Amino acid sequence: MQLDIRLPIGMLFSILGGILVVFGAVSNSDIYHKSMGININLWWGLVMLIFGLLMFFYGLRATRRNAATPDEGNVEGPNAHIKPPHAH
């Protein structure tokens, strides 16, 4: 089984985005006066969380799809189970 790069990237962005969302939700709103009152941590945390979840979802989907298809490196090919007719 090969590792799809979207899985670790998705996990990384999901974890970091979740941390930012929690920090932005519980932090004091006075620290955001430099950013025109916009809760940067909350909004970018949501962006990172959504991106991470999408990457993780598509990585899992591709991994499952590759596991369901026959191996392309098979020398005999995908129709190896079909027996040729006997020549008499």
N, C-alpha and C positions, 0 to 999 in steps of 0.2 A: 504494500500500500504506500502510495506516495503522499506526502503532505502538501496540501493546497496552501499556498501562501496567504490566502484570504482568511484562513482560520486563525492563525496567531495575530494577524493584523486586526481582525475583527475583535478578538478578545482584548487586545491592548487598548484599542480605541473605546470599546465598551466600558472597560474598567476605569480608564482615565476620565471618560465622559461622565460616568456615574459619580465619580468622586467630585468632579466640578459641579454637577447638578446639585448634589447634596450640599456642597460648600456654598454655592450661590443661593440655595433656598434658606439656609440657616444663618447666613452671615448678616452683619449689620449693614443696613442700606446706606449708612453715612460714608462708607468707603468708596462708593461709586460716584461721588460728586465730580471726580476728574473725568469720568467717562459720560458726562452729561446725564447722570442719573440712570443710565442703562446698566442693568445687572449683567455685565459681560460674562462672568463665570457661569451663570445660569444658562444664558443663550448659547454660548459656545460649548458648554457641557452637553446641552441637548443636541447640538449639531454633531458633536463627536460621538455621542451615544447612538444616534440614529445611523450615522455612517458605519460605526462598528457593528451594530446589529445587522445592517444590510450586508456588510462584507462577510460576517459569520454565517448568515443565512445562505448566501450564494456559494460560499465555500462548502458548507454541509451538503447543499443540493448537488454540487458538482461531484463531491466525493461519493455520495450515494449513487449518482447516475453512472459514474465510472465503475463502481463495484458491481452494478447490475449488467453491464455490457461485457461481452467476452474480451479476453486479452488480445490486443492487436499484435503482440509479439509472437503469437502462436504460428509456428511454421506450417502447420497443416491448414490453417485458415478457418474462417467461421463456419464453413460447411463441411467440416471434417466428420461430422456424425452421419452424413449422407453416404451410403454405400453405392459405388458405381455398379451398373448392370454387368452381369457375367457375359463375356464373349465366348460363344461356342463355335 
